[in-house]
Amino acid sequence: MKLITDQEAAEIFRCSTDKIKRLRLSGKLAYIPGRPVKINEADLLAFIEASTIRSVPPDPPTAPKPDADASARAWALKAMLKPKRAPRSK
């Protein structure tokens, strides 16, 4: 079990010590209280692993359904060719 300080954790994260403090105080990062505060390196690595976003391969494109295109086209034509209102009389 290797314990590191806020400063060392900030160097690993490449951020400020204030950010490490906010993570600790919000309960997202476990720590051992004291002067100076110590963080278990295993907890820090677990936090990094949990925060990592994995990319998901996109689904292959599917061909559009002909019915959907036909109905969308029909709606668009109907909306475009809709007769215009006559101006209101005063």
C-alpha positions in Angstrom: 0.0 0.0 0.0 1.6 3.2 -1.2 0.3 6.5 0.1 0.7 9.7 -1.8 0.0 13.3 -1.1 -2.4 15.7 -2.8 0.5 17.2 -4.7 1.6 13.8 -6.0 -1.9 12.9 -7.0 -2.3 16.3 -8.8 0.9 15.5 -10.8 -0.5 12.1 -11.8 -3.7 13.7 -12.9 -1.9 16.7 -14.3 -4.3 19.1 -12.5 -4.3 21.4 -9.6 -4.3 20.3 -5.9 -7.6 22.2 -5.6 -9.2 19.7 -8.0 -7.9 16.8 -6.0 -9.3 18.5 -2.8 -12.7 18.9 -4.5 -12.7 15.2 -5.5 -11.9 14.2 -2.0 -14.5 16.4 -0.3 -17.2 15.3 -2.8 -16.6 11.7 -1.8 -15.4 10.6 -5.3 -11.9 9.9 -4.1 -11.1 8.0 -0.9 -8.4 9.5 1.4 -6.8 9.2 4.8 -7.4 12.4 6.8 -4.4 14.0 8.5 -1.7 16.6 7.9 -0.8 16.1 5.1 -3.8 14.2 3.6 -2.8 10.9 2.2 -4.4 9.1 -0.8 -3.9 5.4 -1.4 -2.4 5.0 -4.8 -4.7 1.9 -5.5 -7.7 4.1 -4.8 -6.4 6.8 -7.1 -5.9 4.2 -9.9 -9.4 2.7 -9.3 -10.9 6.2 -9.6 -9.1 6.7 -12.9 -10.3 3.4 -14.2 -13.9 4.1 -13.1 -13.7 7.5 -14.8 -12.4 6.2 -18.1 -14.9 6.3 -21.0 -14.6 3.5 -23.4 -15.6 4.1 -27.0 -18.2 1.9 -28.5 -17.9 1.0 -32.1 -20.8 2.5 -34.1 -23.5 0.4 -35.5 -23.2 -0.3 -39.3 -25.4 2.1 -41.3 -28.8 0.6 -42.3 -30.6 1.4 -45.5 -33.6 3.6 -45.0 -37.0 2.0 -45.3 -38.8 3.0 -48.5 -42.2 3.5 -46.7 -40.6 6.1 -44.4 -39.1 8.0 -47.3 -42.3 8.0 -49.3 -44.5 9.2 -46.4 -41.9 11.9 -45.5 -41.9 13.0 -49.2 -45.7 13.0 -49.4 -45.9 15.1 -46.2 -43.3 17.6 -47.5 -45.1 18.0 -50.8 -48.4 18.5 -49.1 -46.9 21.1 -46.8 -45.2 22.9 -49.7 -48.1 22.9 -52.0 -50.7 23.9 -49.4 -52.8 26.7 -50.7 -51.9 30.1 -49.2 -54.5 32.0 -47.1 -56.1 35.0 -48.6 -55.3 38.2 -46.8 -57.8 39.2 -44.1 -60.1 42.1 -44.9 -60.1 45.1 -42.6 
